[in-house]
Structure formats: C-alpha cells, structure tokens
Amino acid sequence: MNSTDAEADRHSRLVCDPDELRSLFLFEKLTDAQLEELCRDGRVETIAPGLVFREGDPATCFYVLMDGEVRLTKISSGAEIEMVRTDHHGAYSGAWMAYIGDKVEQTYSGTMYVTRESRFFVLDAPTFARIMNEWFPMAVHLLEGAFFGNRNTNARIGERERLLALGSLSAGLTHELNNPAAAAVRATSGLRERVAGMRHKLAMMAEGKFQPEVLVTLVRLQEEAAAQVAKAPELTPMEAADREDLLGEWLEEHEIADGWNLAPNFVQAGFDVDWLERVWGTLEGCPNKVFEGAIRWLNYTIETELLMNEISDSTTRISSLVDAAKQYSQMDRAPFQVVDIHDLLDSTLVMLSRKIGDGITVVKEYDRALPQVPCYAAELNQVWTNLIDNAVYAMHGEGRLTIRTRHENDCAVVEIGDTGPGIPEAARGRVFEPFFTTKPMGEGTGLGLDISFRIVVNKHGGDIHVDSQPGDTRFIVRLPLNRPDDTGAAPEAGGQQ
C-alpha cells in the first residue's frame, strides 16, 4: 500500500448530514442553507488512532469532533505535556485562527492525537476563513479587535514594565557606582596631600641632615614599607586595637609628636614594634628631629600605598559594575548565544544589590558542571530580574534569597527561592496570568510573571512553575540545553489552535 492509499485508509470520508451538524453546539444556531453549505464545502472523516497534526506545522484544517476521543499536547522543555483529553461532541481544534488570515502566522499551536477511531467534521483552513468572514463579519471584526488590541496592550504595558524595571536598576546602579567613585575622589585628594608632604621631607633630606649611608637605609626601609602594605595580614578589630596601643605607646616614648595618630597606619600596613625598633637602630645617634622626620617620611610612604590601594579597589569596583551592567544588558553581544547561565544570574544580582539590601542573605548553590545554555541572554536577565524582585518584595527586607542551578533531563534548571510568607493557594494557579498580581494597587502591573512565562516558554521552549508554602517559595525555570545555535524570534502566541 503506497502512502496515498494509507492516507486515504486513515482518513475515510463519510456522508455529511446537516441534521447531525446541527446537533453540535458550534452549529446549532445556523440556518438550513448554512448547514447545507457546510456539508457541501466541508467533509466528514473517520480518523484512525494516531497523530492528526503536530505543533508548529502549517495549520491547514479545522476539526470538530463528532464521535470518539482526542488528546491535545504541547511541547514543554523538550517533552510533550498533555493539556486536554476529551470525548465531548463538538470539541474543536486546529486552524481556528484562520479567519485572521496572514496577519498572524498560521501554524498549529499544539499537537492532536486520536486515541480511538473517531469521526470529525473537517473544514480546510481557507474555507473556514471564508465562511467566518462571510457569515459573521461583525464577529470577525470584534474578534480581530480583541486579539490585536490585547496583544498591543500587553506589548505596551510590557514595555512600560521593562522601562520601570530599567529605571529602578539604573537608580541602583548609580548608587552603587557613586560609592566607589566618591571613595576614589577622596583617596586622590588625600594622596595629593601625602605627596606634597613627601616632597617637603625630601627637601629636608636634600639639606644634608641625613648621612648618605642612613639615607640609603631609609630608602630601603621605604621600599620595604611599600612592599609590606601589599601583603598586610587581615587583623580582627581586637588584634588591630591591641597593636595600635603598643605602637602608640612606643612612638610616644620616643617623643614622636601625634604618634597615636600614626600608629593605625603602621598597623594597617602590617608593621609592629620590632620593625620600628629597626628604624630606631638605623638612625641611632641622629638628632630626635631627624628620627621623627624619618618616621613621618615612612608614614607618608605607607599612607600613599594605602591610598593607591583604595583608588585601585574603587576603580576595580567601578569596572566590575560596568562589566556587570554590560553583561546584564547584553548590548555588545548577539541576541542569541550560548552562555554560562551563572554569569547572567550574577550580573542580575549585582544590578539588584541595592534593592536586595543588607537584611537579605543571598545563598548561591550553583552546579558549576552545568553546560552552557543556548538562549536569548538579555531576555533571560529580564526573567531573573522579575523573579528576584518578587522574592525580595515578598520578604520585606529580611530573609534568605536562594539561587540554585542543576542539570536535569537535558535541561538547565534554575530555582529562585525566598523565605517569605508564600503565595496563597487560591492565587498559585493564576500567578502567570497577565494583569494578575498579589501586590497592593499601584505597586505591581501583574505583567512581570506573564512576561517571564512568555520568554521562558514561548521564546525558549522551556518551562516555569512555582512551588510555594510559608517560608519556602521557589520559582523553577527549565531551559532546554539542546537548541539550534541561531534562531529567529518565536512568533507571538495568539491563542490555542
């Protein structure tokens, strides 16, 4: 049996009875003439168990179930998920958006199987579109208006949501940049003063108050001091205070004016009394003013190195923030790329650090063996922003934010959890609906999770769901690891076909 015969055997055409069509709820209000036209332009088919149409294929037919049972599925995270199983007479599926024509892409948005031999009334998509436009022109206009109106409204409010999030992130980033920038300015001003002091001491040395061999020793001690600053040990506040007391007393005993103010610098650089004794021994026999000048010369060296370290730390922090902002925005990268998902998560945490605040502990449980993920990175950052922002809001400034990743069934899994009060059971099934929010009026648009759902499911073929109970709410995102390395944007979902 060739493929044509097999198709004919699988789709057996039967006689169309207008009276039977009237028994189906879709057609019960039609006139006799309309039912006759349906029978003339459509057909009744018996379809054997198996696949009828597949998700993503061109939508060519509109199917109405007359007898039997169908199963409708959708792809999620690379797996087929059963959405509907029904034997309801009159249930329909297929190219039901054909009446909109080429204004939207006409593909099946799900897959339909027949579980047992079933009869269908079938209309080819162009015929269904013509009949809808001829018989129900006003209804078609209303449906088109509702469809495109809702889509445009969602797009505009979604854009506003993104702009509001960007404004919040920009304010946070500005604050984060301002701190190290201000520190660098202060350190630069202090450095200028110390360099001026060193020039003054250098002039004093040039007047011949130091013997050449003593000057050589001082230069060596200066180099030693500069090197020591770079490897100064970390001290506890108690250890630092004890050392400052000892050095302050030593300096006071050796008649160094304002020695208590010099002691913290030497301690911060990692020096102790023994090192000062070496300096004292080197200058033994010199006038006290010469020794004090040497101590201040070395102090200027230490302060200069500490200030340069502060400038280096501040500018490095600024550079890291700028890198995080570039990583977050992905503005210098291709829209679709293969990335380490942890880089995206980390850049989002940096951008939201001010909003997260000090009262929330961030816990990272990363599976570093997780393969890189093919994705639209900038859009995934928007997902992480929405989920983390919601988690922070739920905890009201205190709690634990957990970011967890793992590898599961050819998917990268990202969990974002919080220790807030949880989502009420009645709301859990609606959290991804557009305009649904549990936040008070004016504090949320209800589009953050809807946008996240569209990005994860429609754009990446993944899955997102929530598990919630008091003290443990987790949004779980699954992203397929096996996707083409370059794809076009997925079409906007316009309804179940």
C-alpha positions as CSV (number, residue, x, y, z in Angstrom):
1,M,0.0,0.0,0.0
2,N,1.5,3.3,-1.0
3,S,1.4,6.5,1.1
4,T,-1.6,7.9,-0.7
5,D,-3.6,4.8,-0.1
6,A,-2.5,4.7,3.5
7,E,-3.7,8.3,4.0
8,A,-7.0,7.5,2.3
9,D,-7.4,4.5,4.6
10,R,-6.6,6.5,7.6
11,H,-8.9,9.4,6.7
12,S,-12.1,7.7,5.4
13,R,-14.6,10.2,4.0
14,L,-18.3,9.8,5.1
15,V,-21.6,11.4,4.1
16,C,-22.2,14.8,5.8
17,D,-25.7,15.1,7.4
18,P,-26.9,18.7,8.1
19,D,-29.1,17.5,10.9
20,E,-26.2,15.9,12.6
21,L,-24.1,19.1,12.3
22,R,-27.0,21.0,14.0
23,S,-26.6,18.7,17.0
24,L,-23.1,20.1,17.6
25,F,-23.1,23.2,19.8
26,L,-20.9,25.2,17.3
27,F,-23.5,24.9,14.5
28,E,-26.9,24.7,16.4
29,K,-27.8,28.3,15.5
30,L,-27.1,28.1,11.8
31,T,-29.8,28.1,9.1
32,D,-30.6,25.2,6.9
33,A,-28.9,26.9,4.0
34,Q,-25.7,27.4,6.0
35,L,-25.7,23.8,7.2
36,E,-26.1,22.7,3.6
37,E,-23.2,24.9,2.6
38,L,-21.1,23.4,5.4
39,C,-21.8,19.9,4.2
40,R,-21.0,20.9,0.6
41,D,-17.7,22.7,1.4
42,G,-16.6,20.5,4.3
43,R,-16.4,16.8,4.9
44,V,-16.9,14.1,7.5
45,E,-13.9,11.9,8.1
46,T,-13.1,8.9,10.2
47,I,-9.6,9.0,11.5
48,A,-7.8,6.0,12.9
49,P,-5.9,6.2,16.2
50,G,-2.6,8.2,16.0
51,L,-1.3,11.6,15.1
52,V,-3.6,14.1,13.4
53,F,-1.4,17.2,13.3
54,R,1.8,18.3,15.0
55,E,2.6,21.6,16.9
56,G,4.4,24.1,14.6
57,D,3.2,22.6,11.3
58,P,1.2,24.8,8.9
59,A,-2.4,24.9,10.1
60,T,-4.4,23.6,7.2
61,C,-7.6,22.2,8.7
62,F,-10.3,23.0,11.3
63,Y,-11.5,19.9,13.1
64,V,-14.8,19.4,15.0
65,L,-15.2,16.1,17.0
66,M,-18.4,14.2,16.2
67,D,-17.6,10.8,17.8
68,G,-14.5,9.4,19.5
69,E,-11.8,10.9,21.7
70,V,-8.9,13.3,21.1
71,R,-5.7,14.2,23.1
72,L,-4.1,17.6,22.8
73,T,-0.5,18.2,23.9
74,K,2.1,21.0,23.9
75,I,5.9,20.8,24.0
76,S,7.5,22.0,27.2
77,S,11.2,21.6,28.0
78,G,11.5,19.2,25.1
79,A,8.7,16.9,26.4
80,E,5.1,16.6,25.3
81,I,2.7,17.6,28.0
82,E,-0.9,16.5,27.7
83,M,-3.2,19.5,28.0
84,V,-6.6,18.1,27.1
85,R,-8.2,14.7,26.7
86,T,-11.9,14.8,25.7
87,D,-14.7,12.9,24.0
88,H,-17.0,15.9,24.1
89,H,-19.1,16.1,20.9
90,G,-18.4,19.4,19.2
91,A,-14.9,19.9,20.7
92,Y,-12.8,21.7,18.1
93,S,-9.2,22.3,17.4
94,G,-6.8,23.0,14.5
95,A,-6.8,26.1,12.3
96,W,-9.4,28.1,14.2
97,M,-7.4,31.3,13.8
98,A,-7.6,31.1,10.0
99,Y,-10.2,33.9,9.9
100,I,-7.4,36.4,10.8
101,G,-5.5,35.4,7.6
102,D,-1.9,36.2,7.1
103,K,-1.9,38.9,9.8
104,V,-0.6,36.1,12.1
105,E,1.4,33.0,11.4
106,Q,-0.9,30.2,10.7
107,T,0.6,27.2,12.5
108,Y,-0.8,24.6,14.8
109,S,0.0,25.7,18.4
110,G,-0.4,22.2,19.8
111,T,-0.4,18.6,18.7
112,M,-3.6,16.5,18.4
113,Y,-3.9,12.7,18.6
114,V,-6.9,10.4,18.2
115,T,-7.0,7.8,20.9
116,R,-9.6,5.6,19.3
117,E,-11.3,5.6,15.9
118,S,-13.1,9.0,15.7
119,R,-15.3,11.0,13.4
120,F,-14.7,14.6,12.6
121,F,-16.3,17.4,10.6
122,V,-13.4,18.9,8.8
123,L,-13.0,22.3,7.0
124,D,-10.0,23.3,5.1
125,A,-8.5,26.5,6.6
126,P,-9.2,28.8,3.6
127,T,-12.8,27.5,3.5
128,F,-13.2,28.1,7.3
129,A,-11.8,31.6,6.9
130,R,-14.1,32.5,4.0
131,I,-17.2,31.2,5.9
132,M,-16.3,33.1,9.0
133,N,-15.8,36.4,7.1
134,E,-19.0,36.0,5.0
135,W,-21.4,34.8,7.7
136,F,-20.1,36.7,10.8
137,P,-18.3,39.8,9.5
138,M,-19.1,41.8,12.7
139,A,-18.0,39.0,14.9
140,V,-14.7,38.6,13.0
141,H,-14.1,42.4,13.4
142,L,-14.7,42.1,17.1
143,L,-12.5,39.1,17.5
144,E,-9.7,40.7,15.5
145,G,-10.0,43.8,17.5
146,A,-9.9,41.9,20.8
147,F,-7.0,39.8,19.6
148,F,-4.8,42.6,18.3
149,G,-5.9,45.0,20.9
150,N,-5.0,42.7,23.7
151,R,-1.7,41.9,22.1
152,N,-0.8,45.6,21.6
153,T,-2.0,46.5,25.1
154,N,0.2,43.7,26.5
155,A,3.1,44.8,24.4
156,R,2.8,48.5,25.5
157,I,2.3,47.7,29.2
158,G,5.1,45.1,29.0
159,E,7.4,47.8,27.5
160,R,6.4,50.1,30.4
161,E,7.2,47.3,32.8
162,R,10.6,46.9,31.3
163,L,11.2,50.7,31.4
164,L,10.1,50.9,35.1
165,A,12.5,48.0,35.9
166,L,15.3,49.7,33.9
167,G,14.7,52.9,35.9
168,S,14.9,51.1,39.2
169,L,18.0,49.2,38.1
170,S,19.6,52.5,36.8
171,A,19.0,54.2,40.2
172,G,20.5,51.2,42.0
173,L,23.5,51.1,39.6
174,T,24.0,54.9,40.0
175,H,24.1,54.5,43.8
176,E,26.5,51.5,43.5
177,L,28.8,53.5,41.2
178,N,28.7,56.6,43.3
179,N,30.2,54.9,46.4
180,P,33.5,53.7,44.8
181,A,33.7,56.9,42.7
182,A,33.4,59.1,45.8
183,A,36.0,56.9,47.6
184,A,38.4,57.3,44.7
185,V,37.9,61.1,44.7
186,R,38.6,61.2,48.4
187,A,41.6,58.9,48.1
188,T,43.0,61.0,45.3
189,S,42.7,64.2,47.3
190,G,44.4,62.5,50.3
191,L,47.1,61.2,48.0
192,R,47.9,64.7,46.7
193,E,48.4,65.9,50.3
194,R,50.7,63.0,51.2
195,V,52.8,63.5,48.0
196,A,53.2,67.2,49.0
197,G,54.3,66.1,52.5
198,M,56.8,63.7,50.9
199,R,58.2,66.5,48.8
200,H,58.7,68.6,51.9
201,K,60.6,65.7,53.7
202,L,62.6,65.1,50.5
203,A,63.7,68.8,50.6
204,M,64.8,68.3,54.2
205,M,66.8,65.3,53.2
206,A,68.5,67.3,50.5
207,E,69.7,69.8,53.0
208,G,72.1,67.1,54.2
209,K,70.5,66.3,57.6
210,F,70.9,62.6,56.8
211,Q,74.2,60.8,56.3
212,P,74.4,59.1,52.9
213,E,74.5,55.6,54.4
214,V,71.5,56.5,56.6
215,L,69.6,57.8,53.5
216,V,70.3,54.6,51.7
217,T,68.9,52.6,54.6
218,L,65.8,54.8,54.7
219,V,65.2,54.3,51.0
220,R,65.5,50.5,51.6
221,L,63.1,50.8,54.5
222,Q,60.7,52.8,52.3
223,E,60.7,50.1,49.7
224,E,60.2,47.5,52.4
225,A,57.2,49.5,53.7
226,A,55.7,49.8,50.3
227,A,56.0,46.1,49.7
228,Q,54.6,45.3,53.1
229,V,51.4,47.2,52.5
230,A,50.6,44.9,49.6
231,K,50.8,41.8,51.8
232,A,49.5,43.2,55.1
233,P,47.7,40.5,57.2
234,E,44.0,40.7,57.9
235,L,43.5,41.5,61.6
236,T,40.4,41.3,63.8
237,P,39.3,44.6,65.3
238,M,40.6,43.4,68.7
239,E,44.0,42.5,67.3
240,A,44.3,45.8,65.4
241,A,43.4,47.8,68.6
242,D,46.0,45.9,70.7
243,R,48.7,46.6,68.1
244,E,47.7,50.2,67.8
245,D,48.1,50.6,71.6
246,L,51.6,49.1,71.6
247,L,52.8,51.2,68.6
248,G,51.2,54.4,70.0
249,E,53.0,53.9,73.3
250,W,56.3,53.2,71.6
251,L,56.0,56.3,69.4
252,E,55.1,58.4,72.5
253,E,58.1,57.0,74.4
254,H,60.4,58.1,71.5
255,E,58.9,61.6,71.6
256,I,57.1,61.4,68.2
257,A,54.5,64.1,68.2
258,D,51.0,62.9,67.5
259,G,52.3,59.3,67.4
260,W,48.9,57.9,68.4
261,N,47.5,59.1,65.0
262,L,50.4,57.5,63.1
263,A,50.0,54.1,64.8
264,P,46.9,52.9,62.9
265,N,48.7,53.4,59.6
266,F,51.6,51.3,60.6
267,V,49.3,48.6,62.0
268,Q,47.2,48.6,58.8
269,A,50.4,48.1,56.8
270,G,51.3,45.1,58.9
271,F,54.2,46.6,60.9
272,D,54.9,46.1,64.6
273,V,57.2,47.5,67.4
274,D,60.1,45.3,66.2
275,W,60.1,47.0,62.8
276,L,60.1,50.4,64.4
277,E,63.0,49.3,66.6
278,R,64.9,48.5,63.4
279,V,64.3,52.0,62.1
280,W,65.4,53.4,65.5
281,G,68.5,51.4,65.4
282,T,69.3,52.5,61.9
283,L,69.1,56.2,63.0
284,E,70.7,55.8,66.4
285,G,72.8,58.8,67.3
286,C,70.9,61.2,65.0
287,P,69.0,64.2,66.4
288,N,65.5,63.4,67.5
289,K,64.1,65.6,64.8
290,V,65.8,63.5,62.2
291,F,64.3,60.4,63.6
292,E,60.8,61.9,63.7
293,G,61.3,63.1,60.1
294,A,62.2,59.6,59.1
295,I,59.1,58.2,60.8
296,R,56.9,60.7,59.1
297,W,58.6,60.0,55.8
298,L,57.9,56.3,56.2
299,N,54.3,57.1,57.3
300,Y,53.8,59.2,54.1
301,T,55.0,56.2,52.1
302,I,52.6,53.9,53.9
303,E,49.7,56.3,53.5
304,T,50.5,56.8,49.9
305,E,50.4,53.0,49.3
306,L,47.2,52.6,51.2
307,L,45.5,55.4,49.3
308,M,46.7,54.0,46.0
309,N,45.2,50.6,47.1
310,E,41.9,52.4,47.9
311,I,41.9,54.0,44.4
312,S,42.7,50.7,42.8
313,D,39.9,48.9,44.7
314,S,37.4,51.7,43.9
315,T,38.2,51.8,40.2
316,T,38.2,48.0,40.1
317,R,34.7,48.0,41.7
318,I,33.6,50.6,39.1
319,S,34.9,48.4,36.3
320,S,33.2,45.4,37.8
321,L,29.9,47.2,38.0
322,V,30.2,48.4,34.4
323,D,31.1,44.9,33.3
324,A,28.0,43.6,35.2
325,A,25.8,46.2,33.5
326,K,27.1,45.2,30.1
327,Q,26.6,41.5,30.9
328,Y,23.1,42.3,32.1
329,S,22.1,44.4,29.2
330,Q,24.0,42.2,26.6
331,M,24.2,45.3,24.5
332,D,27.5,44.4,23.0
333,R,26.6,40.8,22.3
334,A,24.5,38.8,19.8
335,P,20.8,38.4,20.7
336,F,21.0,34.6,20.6
337,Q,24.1,33.0,22.1
338,V,25.4,30.1,24.2
339,V,26.3,31.4,27.7
340,D,27.1,30.3,31.2
341,I,23.8,30.8,33.0
342,H,25.7,31.7,36.2
343,D,27.2,34.8,34.6
344,L,23.7,36.0,33.8
345,L,22.5,35.3,37.4
346,D,25.5,37.0,38.9
347,S,25.1,40.2,36.8
348,T,21.4,40.4,37.7
349,L,22.3,40.1,41.4
350,V,24.9,42.9,41.1
351,M,22.3,45.1,39.3
352,L,19.7,44.4,42.1
353,S,22.2,44.5,45.0
354,R,20.8,47.8,46.4
355,K,17.3,46.6,46.2
356,I,18.2,43.3,47.9
357,G,19.8,45.3,50.8
358,D,21.7,44.1,53.8
359,G,18.8,42.4,55.5
360,I,18.6,39.6,52.9
361,T,21.2,36.9,52.8
362,V,21.9,35.7,49.2
363,V,22.8,32.0,49.0
364,K,24.2,30.6,45.7
365,E,24.0,26.9,45.2
366,Y,25.5,26.7,41.7
367,D,26.2,23.5,39.8
368,R,29.4,24.6,38.1
369,A,29.3,21.5,35.9
370,L,26.2,22.7,34.2
371,P,26.7,23.0,30.5
372,Q,26.3,26.3,28.7
373,V,22.8,27.3,27.7
374,P,21.7,28.4,24.2
375,C,19.4,31.4,24.8
376,Y,18.4,35.0,24.4
377,A,20.6,36.2,27.2
378,A,19.2,39.7,27.7
379,E,15.7,38.4,27.9
380,L,16.6,35.7,30.4
381,N,18.1,38.5,32.5
382,Q,14.7,40.1,32.5
383,V,13.3,36.8,33.8
384,W,15.8,36.7,36.6
385,T,15.1,40.4,37.4
386,N,11.3,39.7,37.7
387,L,11.7,36.6,39.9
388,I,14.4,38.1,42.2
389,D,12.5,41.3,42.5
390,N,9.3,39.4,43.5
391,A,11.2,37.3,46.0
392,V,12.8,40.4,47.6
393,Y,9.4,42.1,47.8
394,A,7.9,39.1,49.5
395,M,10.5,39.1,52.2
396,H,10.1,42.8,53.1
397,G,13.8,43.3,53.5
398,E,14.6,40.3,55.7
399,G,15.2,36.7,54.9
400,R,17.2,34.4,52.6
401,L,17.3,34.5,48.8
402,T,18.5,31.2,47.3
403,I,19.7,30.9,43.7
404,R,20.1,27.2,42.8
405,T,21.1,25.6,39.5
406,R,21.3,22.0,38.4
407,H,21.3,19.7,35.3
408,E,18.1,17.7,34.8
409,N,17.0,15.7,31.8
410,D,18.8,17.7,29.1
411,C,17.6,20.9,30.7
412,A,19.3,23.6,32.8
413,V,17.2,24.2,35.9
414,V,17.3,27.5,37.8
415,E,15.5,27.8,41.1
416,I,14.9,31.2,42.8
417,G,13.6,30.8,46.3
418,D,12.7,33.1,49.2
419,T,11.6,32.7,52.8
420,G,8.6,35.0,52.6
421,P,5.1,34.1,53.6
422,G,4.3,32.2,50.4
423,I,1.7,32.6,47.7
424,P,-1.9,31.8,48.8
425,E,-3.2,28.5,47.3
426,A,-6.0,30.3,45.5
427,A,-3.5,32.5,43.7
428,R,-0.9,29.9,42.7
429,G,-2.8,28.8,39.6
430,R,-3.1,32.4,38.4
431,V,0.4,33.9,39.0
432,F,1.3,33.7,35.3
433,E,-1.9,35.3,34.1
434,P,-1.5,38.8,32.6
435,F,-2.5,41.6,35.0
436,F,-2.9,39.3,37.9
437,T,-0.9,40.5,41.0
438,T,-1.0,39.9,44.7
439,K,0.7,43.3,45.3
440,P,-1.4,46.3,46.5
441,M,-2.9,48.6,44.0
442,G,-0.2,50.8,42.4
443,E,2.7,48.5,43.4
444,G,2.5,46.0,40.5
445,T,1.2,45.7,37.0
446,G,0.7,42.0,37.1
447,L,2.8,41.5,33.9
448,G,6.2,40.6,35.3
449,L,5.5,36.8,35.6
450,D,3.4,36.9,32.4
451,I,6.4,38.3,30.5
452,S,8.7,35.8,32.2
453,F,6.4,33.0,31.1
454,R,6.4,34.2,27.5
455,I,10.2,34.5,27.5
456,V,10.8,31.0,29.0
457,V,8.0,29.0,27.3
458,N,7.3,30.8,24.0
459,K,10.8,32.1,23.3
460,H,13.0,29.3,24.7
461,G,10.7,26.2,24.6
462,G,11.2,25.8,28.3
463,D,9.0,25.6,31.4
464,I,8.4,27.7,34.5
465,H,6.3,26.9,37.5
466,V,6.0,27.8,41.2
467,D,6.1,25.7,44.4
468,S,5.1,27.6,47.4
469,Q,4.4,27.2,51.1
470,P,5.0,29.6,54.0
471,G,8.7,30.2,54.4
472,D,9.7,28.4,51.1
473,T,8.6,29.8,47.7
474,R,10.5,28.6,44.7
475,F,10.1,29.6,41.1
476,I,11.6,26.8,39.0
477,V,12.8,27.5,35.4
478,R,13.8,24.8,33.0
479,L,15.7,25.7,29.8
480,P,16.5,23.1,27.1
481,L,20.2,22.6,26.6
482,N,19.8,21.3,23.0
483,R,18.6,24.1,20.7
484,P,19.8,25.4,17.4
485,D,22.7,27.9,17.9
486,D,20.9,30.6,15.9
487,T,17.1,31.0,15.7
488,G,14.7,33.7,14.8
489,A,12.4,35.2,17.4
490,A,9.4,32.9,18.1
491,P,6.1,34.2,16.8
492,E,3.8,35.9,19.3
493,A,1.4,33.3,20.7
494,G,-2.1,34.4,19.6
495,G,-4.3,31.7,21.0
496,Q,-4.9,28.0,21.1
497,Q,-5.2,26.4,17.6
